[in-house]
Amino acid sequence: MQIDLANWISVFIALIATASAAITYAVYRSSTDPEVIVYVDTDKKRPSLIILIIENIGKGPAENISFETSRDLPEKAFTIEEPQSMPKTMISGPIVDGIPFLAPNQKIIISWGQYGGLKKYIGGNNIIVKAKYRRANSMTWFNRSSSSSQLFVEAFHGTDISDSNWDKKISESLIKTNEQLQNIDKAIKKLGSGES
């Protein structure tokens, strides 16, 4: 009976050690692996523009990034209202040609189009984008990873596209104020010199 109990304890301890090693490895990988995603957003500095963002949200750099899409993507679909003709298909750029390297938290932003043009091309369906990549500087050959994202434009229908570029607005206001101050300065100098 004693031998059986000792064997069971040994097996139990071996299982705990194996589980601990697996958890440690999973934590290590989550703190060093890249994760490349593709998503759609509105451009906060250019009203009505919808941008396509490729971002490495992981903790490690990614290399040899390639993309597979469930269908072709539109390109330069710049019309607010739905156009008569279909926008062009994307034939070059990071989604089509791939990306050699993407650092952690690095983004690549593509000016994709406006709601009308994108809606005409995509319709109400989502486009699934699968990113395939390797962890940069890895010594192993089996470190190929992938992640899947969904692109949609229907959710942007009726969203706020007003100009919220406050930096630009403040700059324009300061330029106008400066022009007014220069006019006042010229008028004061004219009065001081006795000119009329």
trRosetta pair geometry for C-beta under 8 A, 3 or more apart (Angstrom, degrees):
i j d omega theta_ij theta_ji phi_ij phi_ji
1 4 5.8 -56 -153 36 34 111
1 5 6.4 32 153 -17 67 107
2 5 5.8 -57 -150 37 32 110
2 6 6.3 31 154 -19 66 108
3 6 5.7 -54 -147 37 32 112
3 7 6.3 34 153 -21 65 105
4 7 5.7 -54 -149 35 31 112
4 8 6.4 30 154 -18 64 106
5 8 5.7 -54 -148 37 32 111
5 9 6.4 33 153 -19 65 105
6 9 5.7 -53 -147 36 31 112
6 10 6.4 34 152 -20 64 105
7 10 5.7 -54 -149 35 32 113
7 11 6.4 31 153 -18 65 105
8 11 5.7 -53 -147 37 32 111
8 12 6.2 34 153 -20 65 107
9 12 5.6 -55 -147 37 31 114
9 13 6.3 30 155 -18 65 106
10 13 5.8 -55 -145 38 29 109
10 14 6.3 31 154 -20 64 107
11 14 5.6 -54 -148 36 31 113
11 15 6.4 33 152 -20 64 104
12 15 5.7 -53 -150 34 30 112
12 16 6.5 31 151 -18 64 104
13 16 5.6 -51 -148 36 34 113
13 17 6.3 35 152 -19 65 105
14 17 5.7 -53 -147 37 32 112
14 18 6.3 32 153 -19 65 106
15 18 5.7 -54 -146 37 31 111
15 19 6.2 30 156 -17 65 107
16 19 5.8 -54 -145 39 29 110
16 20 6.2 32 154 -21 64 108
17 20 5.6 -54 -146 36 29 114
17 21 6.4 30 154 -19 63 105
18 21 5.8 -54 -149 36 30 110
18 22 6.4 30 153 -19 64 106
19 22 5.6 -54 -147 37 32 112
19 23 6.3 32 155 -18 66 106
20 23 5.8 -54 -146 37 30 110
20 24 6.3 31 154 -19 64 107
21 24 5.7 -54 -146 37 30 113
21 25 6.3 31 155 -19 64 106
22 25 5.8 -54 -148 37 30 111
22 26 6.4 31 153 -20 64 106
23 26 5.6 -53 -147 36 32 112
23 27 6.4 31 154 -18 65 105
24 27 5.8 -55 -149 37 30 110
24 28 6.3 33 152 -20 64 107
25 28 5.5 -53 -147 37 32 114
25 29 6.3 31 155 -19 66 105
26 29 5.8 -53 -145 37 30 109
26 30 6.3 27 156 -18 64 107
27 30 5.9 -55 -145 38 29 109
27 31 6.4 18 157 -11 63 111
28 31 6.1 -70 -152 42 27 103
28 32 6.3 -7 162 6 66 118
29 32 6.2 -78 -140 51 28 92
29 33 5.1 26 172 -30 73 120
30 33 6.4 -39 -108 29 23 109
30 59 7.4 72 144 12 48 129
31 59 5.2 -49 -174 75 40 166
32 59 5.8 -65 -88 93 17 111
32 60 4.5 48 170 -57 53 128
32 135 7.2 51 134 -155 90 138
33 58 5.3 -86 110 -164 62 137
33 59 6.8 58 52 48 44 86
33 60 5.3 -50 -133 28 5 122
33 135 5.8 -79 -128 -92 63 124
33 145 6.6 114 -170 -67 116 161
34 56 5.2 -45 -158 -156 105 113
34 58 3.9 154 -154 63 29 141
34 59 7.6 -131 -86 53 42 41
34 60 4.8 -95 -47 81 71 78
34 61 6.1 -31 -70 130 125 13
34 62 3.5 -164 126 -59 167 95
34 102 7.1 112 -157 84 142 99
34 104 7.0 -137 -110 -87 82 73
34 133 6.2 -67 91 110 131 136
34 135 5.9 171 8 -108 96 69
34 136 7.4 67 -31 1 134 87
34 145 7.0 169 71 59 82 144
35 56 6.8 127 66 -162 45 59
35 57 5.2 -45 83 67 102 83
35 58 3.6 129 9 -55 74 102
35 145 7.5 -87 -99 138 58 142
35 147 5.6 82 -164 -54 80 153
36 54 6.8 3 -173 -177 100 89
36 55 7.2 167 -148 88 57 36
36 56 5.3 -30 -92 -97 72 69
36 57 7.8 152 -102 16 21 72
36 58 7.5 -47 -41 1 51 112
36 62 5.3 -81 -49 40 115 175
36 65 5.7 138 -95 -131 174 131
36 102 6.3 88 -102 70 114 153
36 131 4.2 -121 97 138 112 154
36 133 5.4 90 3 -6 136 148
36 147 6.0 171 65 39 60 122
37 54 7.7 177 90 -150 41 48
37 55 5.8 -17 61 63 84 84
37 57 5.8 5 11 1 116 119
37 131 7.0 -135 -93 9 23 143
37 147 5.9 -69 -82 118 70 137
37 149 4.9 119 -163 -76 77 130
38 52 6.8 0 -173 -180 97 93
38 53 7.0 165 -153 86 49 50
38 54 5.2 -15 -102 -101 82 71
38 55 7.9 155 -90 19 34 68
38 67 7.1 57 -43 -124 149 132
38 95 7.3 75 -126 -103 149 107
38 129 4.5 -37 57 90 140 149
38 131 6.4 149 -21 -50 104 118
38 149 4.4 176 54 66 74 151
38 151 6.7 -39 121 -64 104 106
39 52 7.8 171 90 -155 29 54
39 53 5.5 -19 65 61 75 98
39 55 7.4 -30 24 18 100 112
39 149 6.0 -114 -66 -170 70 135
39 151 7.2 177 -135 -99 34 71
40 50 6.1 4 -173 177 104 107
40 51 7.3 157 -154 82 56 44
40 52 6.0 -29 -100 -103 69 61
40 53 7.4 166 -94 16 18 83
40 112 7.2 -65 -127 34 94 163
40 151 5.3 98 -33 -148 115 81
40 152 6.6 -143 34 56 140 47
40 153 6.5 -105 166 -83 165 67
40 156 7.6 -93 133 -39 123 128
41 50 7.4 167 88 -156 28 66
41 51 5.7 -22 67 63 77 92
41 53 5.9 11 15 -9 112 127
42 49 7.0 119 -163 81 65 54
42 50 5.9 -49 -102 -104 57 61
42 51 7.2 98 -161 15 12 86
42 156 6.6 142 -65 -131 104 121
42 159 6.6 -147 -51 114 146 139
42 161 7.0 -135 -153 -106 138 75
43 46 4.3 -3 111 51 134 90
43 47 7.8 -112 83 -54 90 12
43 49 4.1 -8 27 83 128 108
43 50 7.3 -144 -10 -90 86 12
43 51 5.0 96 -64 -27 92 117
43 111 7.4 4 -58 -116 146 81
44 164 6.1 -62 -170 78 80 109
44 165 7.1 134 136 -80 68 72
45 165 4.6 78 -142 -102 61 115
45 167 7.8 -22 -121 44 108 112
45 168 7.2 117 -159 -20 90 125
46 49 4.3 12 105 14 110 136
46 111 7.8 -8 70 -123 156 113
46 165 7.5 46 -58 -56 34 135
47 161 5.0 101 -177 162 86 77
47 162 6.2 -61 -125 157 130 13
47 163 4.6 -72 -44 -79 132 65
47 164 7.6 122 -83 8 94 66
47 165 7.6 -107 -38 -13 86 105
48 80 5.7 -40 -167 -97 137 108
48 114 5.2 8 151 -130 97 114
48 115 7.3 -91 -166 -1 81 96
48 161 4.2 60 -79 -178 64 134
49 111 6.2 -41 -173 -148 128 91
49 112 7.9 130 176 47 80 67
49 113 7.7 -178 -150 114 66 15
49 114 6.3 -65 -106 -84 42 78
50 112 5.3 -59 103 69 83 110
50 113 5.9 -14 56 73 100 60
50 114 6.2 138 6 -116 94 26
50 115 6.5 112 -31 -64 130 58
50 118 6.0 -49 62 -15 147 155
50 153 6.5 38 -174 -125 169 105
50 156 6.1 -21 -98 -116 127 176
51 109 5.3 -5 178 -169 133 97
51 110 6.3 149 -165 73 75 48
51 111 6.0 -45 -108 -104 85 40
51 112 5.7 143 -135 3 25 97
52 73 7.9 51 -101 -173 161 143
52 95 7.4 -32 139 -45 145 132
52 109 7.5 145 75 -160 49 48
52 110 4.2 -18 61 61 100 108
52 112 4.2 99 -21 -64 98 128
52 151 7.2 -2 -124 -126 103 132
53 107 5.6 -26 -163 -161 101 113
53 108 7.3 150 -157 75 51 49
53 109 5.4 -14 -104 -105 78 72
53 110 7.6 -160 -72 23 33 74
54 65 8.0 126 175 137 133 150
54 94 5.9 -119 7 121 156 141
54 95 7.4 -168 -65 -72 131 78
54 99 6.9 168 130 -32 151 150
54 102 7.3 -103 132 -111 104 148
54 107 6.9 143 76 -160 51 57
54 108 4.4 -6 57 54 105 100
54 110 7.6 52 -8 -12 97 106
54 131 7.8 136 -147 -98 102 137
55 105 7.5 -12 -171 -154 99 32
55 106 7.2 -179 -143 92 61 42
55 107 4.5 -16 -97 -103 91 82
55 108 7.7 -163 -70 24 50 60
56 61 7.2 24 167 -134 165 42
56 62 5.3 -165 -113 9 127 116
56 102 4.3 154 -38 130 128 113
56 103 6.6 -180 57 91 144 29
56 104 5.7 -111 115 -117 115 32
56 105 6.6 -56 82 -9 83 18
56 106 5.5 25 31 48 110 80
57 105 7.3 59 -117 -91 39 52
58 62 7.1 95 47 -46 129 107
58 104 6.2 -102 91 -117 60 89
59 104 5.7 8 -160 -119 24 140
60 104 6.3 76 8 -66 3 110
60 135 5.4 12 118 -147 140 100
60 136 6.9 -169 156 40 95 83
61 101 6.5 -1 176 -167 117 91
61 102 6.7 167 -160 84 71 47
61 103 5.2 -33 -107 -117 99 48
61 104 6.2 -86 -70 -30 57 73
61 135 7.4 101 78 -166 58 57
61 136 3.9 -31 98 31 105 134
61 137 7.1 65 60 8 116 103
62 65 5.6 60 132 -68 117 111
62 101 7.3 157 87 -153 54 44
62 102 4.8 -5 59 57 99 98
62 133 4.2 11 -173 160 117 145
62 134 7.0 134 -161 68 66 40
62 135 6.8 -56 -107 -106 56 38
62 136 6.3 178 -134 -26 4 95
62 145 7.9 -95 -122 58 110 117
63 100 6.4 -10 -154 164 80 55
63 101 5.0 -10 -107 -99 82 71
63 102 7.7 -173 -78 21 39 66
63 133 6.7 135 60 -170 30 93
63 134 5.4 -37 67 69 82 93
63 135 7.7 23 22 131 88 13
63 136 4.2 102 -22 -87 113 89
64 98 7.3 -14 -170 174 45 132
64 100 6.9 5 -74 -142 42 47
64 133 6.2 149 81 -142 66 60
64 134 5.1 28 50 17 114 108
65 98 5.7 165 89 -166 60 81
65 99 4.2 -5 60 58 118 92
65 100 7.6 -81 24 -19 82 5
65 101 8.0 163 -3 -77 105 12
65 102 6.0 21 -24 -4 148 121
65 131 6.1 -15 -164 -169 100 101
65 132 7.2 153 -152 80 49 47
65 133 4.3 -8 -100 -94 75 110
66 98 4.5 -31 -98 -104 66 115
66 131 7.6 153 80 -155 39 53
66 132 5.1 -16 62 61 88 98
66 133 7.5 171 20 -72 58 62
67 94 7.9 73 -6 134 135 70
67 95 4.9 -64 65 -158 156 64
67 96 7.7 -55 61 -63 113 20
67 98 6.9 -176 5 -94 79 62
67 129 5.7 -18 -164 -169 111 99
67 130 6.9 146 -157 76 56 50
67 131 5.6 -24 -100 -100 78 63
67 132 7.6 -177 -82 19 28 75
68 129 7.4 152 78 -157 45 50
68 130 4.6 -11 59 58 97 103
68 132 7.2 42 -5 -11 101 110
69 72 6.9 108 93 -100 133 18
69 73 5.9 -106 -140 -38 173 97
69 95 7.1 35 -45 172 126 118
69 127 5.8 0 -169 171 106 111
69 128 7.0 152 -156 83 53 52
69 129 5.2 -18 -101 -102 79 73
69 130 7.7 -168 -77 20 32 70
70 127 5.5 -168 49 -158 100 61
70 128 4.1 69 -28 44 124 89
70 129 7.7 -96 -3 -61 81 41
71 127 5.8 -105 50 -123 88 101
72 89 4.7 -16 159 -147 138 116
72 90 6.8 177 179 40 85 80
73 89 7.2 110 74 -161 43 66
73 90 4.3 -5 83 16 94 132
73 95 6.1 7 24 111 153 156
73 127 6.5 122 -92 155 82 168
73 151 7.6 22 -114 74 110 163
74 77 4.5 28 139 -45 135 127
74 87 4.4 52 -159 94 122 126
74 88 6.9 111 -160 76 71 45
74 89 6.6 -76 -112 -110 43 39
74 90 6.4 77 121 -31 13 90
74 112 7.5 86 86 178 89 89
74 113 6.4 -13 111 -21 120 152
74 117 6.8 178 149 144 150 93
74 118 6.0 -170 58 -117 142 60
74 121 3.7 72 -62 112 134 174
74 122 6.8 -98 -7 -42 119 85
75 87 6.9 -178 56 151 46 108
75 88 5.2 -48 61 92 97 95
75 89 6.5 42 5 135 103 19
75 90 3.9 133 -57 -87 109 68
75 91 7.1 -78 -10 7 156 65
75 93 7.4 168 -118 -5 120 141
75 112 7.8 -96 -128 -150 39 59
75 113 7.8 153 166 -52 16 113
76 87 6.9 -175 84 -166 60 113
76 88 6.4 14 56 46 99 111
76 111 7.8 39 -101 107 65 92
76 113 6.3 113 175 -84 14 92
76 117 8.0 -65 126 150 42 155
77 87 3.7 -36 -102 -101 91 166
77 88 8.0 -155 -71 38 72 62
77 112 6.9 -9 35 147 96 70
77 113 3.1 12 64 -130 79 157
77 114 6.7 -135 112 38 76 57
77 116 7.8 -159 153 88 98 60
77 117 2.8 173 165 132 87 117
77 118 4.8 137 91 -60 145 58
77 120 7.1 -172 -160 49 125 103
77 121 5.8 -104 -98 -6 147 132
78 113 5.4 -128 -63 -140 48 70
78 114 5.4 70 -145 0 44 103
78 117 5.9 18 16 -8 15 157
79 82 7.3 102 109 -130 119 10
79 83 4.5 98 50 -53 165 106
79 87 7.9 -156 15 -74 106 109
79 113 7.7 -16 24 -176 56 103
79 114 5.8 -153 68 64 23 118
79 116 4.4 -77 109 86 85 121
79 117 4.3 115 36 -52 83 97
79 120 7.8 20 65 -3 121 135
80 114 5.0 -62 -81 148 52 141
80 115 6.3 32 -150 48 53 92
80 116 5.0 67 126 -5 21 122
81 116 4.5 64 103 -108 13 156
82 116 4.4 -140 -65 -160 37 89
82 117 7.7 166 -128 -65 44 30
82 119 5.8 -76 -96 85 100 114
82 120 4.9 139 -155 -68 86 100
83 86 7.9 174 87 -78 109 15
83 87 7.1 107 43 -55 137 79
83 116 6.2 107 -25 137 71 111
83 117 5.8 27 -4 -97 117 74
83 120 5.6 -56 43 -40 78 166
86 120 6.3 -166 -121 138 55 112
86 121 6.2 104 -164 -95 84 77
87 113 6.7 -11 -129 -112 164 152
87 117 4.8 79 -61 -176 134 101
87 118 7.5 -14 13 -78 156 38
87 120 6.4 122 -8 79 95 115
87 121 4.9 -58 44 -56 108 126
88 91 7.7 -61 155 -10 109 102
90 93 6.1 -64 -171 33 111 125
90 95 6.4 22 134 70 149 124
90 96 5.9 -162 134 -44 99 121
91 96 6.3 83 167 -122 21 170
92 96 5.5 -112 -123 68 19 140
92 97 6.1 24 -157 -35 66 116
93 96 5.5 80 53 23 68 100
93 97 6.4 171 77 12 21 102
93 110 6.3 66 -178 -117 140 135
94 97 6.4 -65 -113 57 21 88
94 98 7.0 -57 -166 121 55 8
94 99 5.1 21 -153 -65 103 100
94 108 5.4 83 -38 126 172 154
94 110 6.9 -141 33 -61 111 123
95 110 7.6 -48 -18 -27 109 163
95 129 7.3 -71 -141 -137 113 131
99 102 5.6 43 127 -47 137 106
99 108 6.7 -152 -102 -17 142 155
101 136 6.5 55 -133 -90 95 140
102 106 5.1 -159 -170 75 73 120
102 108 7.4 -86 -112 -20 113 109
102 133 7.7 -54 34 -136 116 152
103 106 4.2 91 58 -26 80 129
112 118 6.7 45 131 -86 108 127
113 117 4.5 -114 179 83 131 122
113 118 4.7 154 84 -51 127 95
114 117 5.5 79 58 20 74 103
114 118 6.9 -163 85 -3 29 98
115 118 6.1 -70 -143 45 24 104
115 119 5.7 24 164 -22 66 114
115 153 6.4 161 -135 171 64 114
115 156 5.5 -146 -102 108 108 115
115 157 6.7 131 -162 -91 134 55
115 161 7.9 -103 -16 -67 124 144
116 119 5.9 -59 -143 36 23 111
116 120 6.4 27 157 -24 61 105
117 120 5.7 -51 -151 28 30 114
117 121 6.7 18 156 -10 63 108
118 121 6.0 -63 -151 41 33 105
118 122 5.7 0 166 7 73 117
118 153 4.3 167 123 -98 124 167
119 122 6.5 -66 -124 53 24 90
119 123 7.1 74 -179 -96 57 18
119 153 5.6 -133 -72 105 67 128
119 154 7.2 103 -116 -85 95 60
119 157 7.6 78 -91 -78 138 100
120 123 8.0 0 175 -64 14 56
122 125 6.3 -140 168 63 77 75
122 127 6.4 -92 -131 -30 112 111
122 151 7.7 -113 -124 116 147 101
122 152 7.6 165 149 -139 146 42
122 153 5.5 120 56 19 145 117
122 154 8.0 -128 107 -37 118 83
124 154 5.1 56 -135 -80 67 142
126 150 4.5 -7 179 -172 134 109
126 151 6.4 145 -166 68 74 46
126 152 4.7 -42 -106 -75 84 97
127 150 7.2 144 71 -160 42 57
127 151 4.4 -18 60 58 96 105
127 152 7.7 176 20 -69 68 50
128 148 6.2 -10 -172 -170 102 105
128 149 7.4 154 -157 81 54 42
128 150 5.7 -30 -100 -101 64 71
128 151 7.8 -163 -76 17 17 77
129 148 7.2 154 82 -156 47 54
129 149 4.9 -17 63 64 97 93
129 150 7.5 174 18 -91 77 21
129 151 6.1 57 -15 -20 115 109
130 146 5.9 8 179 -177 97 118
130 147 7.5 173 -152 86 57 34
130 148 5.1 -22 -102 -101 75 79
130 149 7.9 175 -82 22 31 66
131 146 6.3 166 86 -153 53 63
131 147 5.3 -6 55 56 102 82
131 148 7.7 -169 19 -81 71 30
131 149 7.1 34 -12 1 106 108
132 144 6.6 1 -174 -177 96 102
132 145 7.5 168 -152 89 51 43
132 146 4.7 -20 -100 -98 68 98
133 144 7.5 161 87 -154 27 61
133 145 5.9 -24 70 65 76 87
133 146 7.4 141 20 -92 66 48
134 138 6.6 -128 166 29 98 128
134 143 5.6 82 -156 96 81 94
134 144 5.7 -43 -90 -99 79 57
134 145 7.2 137 -108 17 27 80
135 138 4.4 80 86 -46 100 129
135 143 4.7 -72 26 153 105 133
135 145 6.9 67 -42 -5 84 121
138 143 4.5 -51 139 30 166 164
140 143 5.1 110 82 -34 100 104
152 155 5.6 68 112 0 115 105
153 156 5.4 -50 -171 28 63 115
153 157 8.0 88 138 -42 71 78
154 157 6.0 -22 -173 -14 50 114
155 159 7.8 41 134 -45 64 127
156 159 5.0 -69 -159 11 59 130
160 164 8.0 51 134 -34 118 125
163 168 7.8 -81 176 73 115 127
163 169 7.4 131 131 -60 113 114
165 168 4.2 20 127 22 116 118
165 169 6.4 141 95 -19 68 89
166 169 5.3 -55 -142 40 39 113
166 170 6.0 40 159 -21 71 104
167 170 6.0 -55 -148 36 26 108
167 171 6.3 28 153 -19 61 109
168 171 5.6 -56 -149 37 30 114
168 172 6.4 30 155 -18 65 105
169 172 5.8 -53 -147 36 30 110
169 173 6.3 30 153 -18 64 108
170 173 5.6 -56 -148 38 31 113
170 174 6.3 32 154 -20 66 106
171 174 5.8 -55 -147 36 29 110
171 175 6.5 32 153 -21 63 104
172 175 5.7 -52 -150 32 32 113
172 176 6.6 31 153 -16 64 104
173 176 5.8 -54 -151 37 33 110
173 177 6.3 33 152 -19 66 107
174 177 5.5 -52 -143 38 33 113
174 178 6.2 38 154 -23 65 105
175 178 5.7 -53 -148 35 29 113
175 179 6.5 31 152 -19 63 104
176 179 5.7 -53 -150 34 33 112
176 180 6.5 32 152 -18 65 105
177 180 5.7 -55 -150 37 32 111
177 181 6.3 33 152 -19 66 106
178 181 5.7 -53 -146 37 31 111
178 182 6.4 34 153 -20 64 104
179 182 5.7 -53 -150 34 31 112
179 183 6.6 33 151 -19 64 104
180 183 5.7 -52 -151 35 34 112
180 184 6.4 34 151 -18 66 104
181 184 5.6 -51 -146 37 34 113
181 185 6.2 39 152 -23 65 105
182 185 5.5 -51 -146 35 32 115
182 186 6.4 34 153 -19 64 103
183 186 5.8 -52 -149 35 31 111
183 187 6.4 31 152 -19 64 106
184 187 5.7 -55 -149 37 32 112
184 188 6.3 32 153 -19 66 105
185 188 5.8 -54 -147 36 30 110
185 189 6.4 29 154 -18 64 107
186 189 5.8 -56 -148 38 30 111
186 190 6.4 35 152 -23 64 105
187 190 5.6 -52 -150 33 32 114
187 191 6.5 30 153 -17 64 105
188 191 5.7 -54 -149 38 32 110
188 192 6.2 32 152 -20 65 109
189 192 5.6 -54 -144 38 31 113
189 193 6.3 20 160 -12 65 109
190 193 6.2 -65 -146 41 26 101
190 195 4.7 -83 -161 70 79 108
190 196 7.7 121 162 -94 109 16
191 194 7.8 40 179 -72 30 24
191 195 7.8 -84 -65 55 21 69
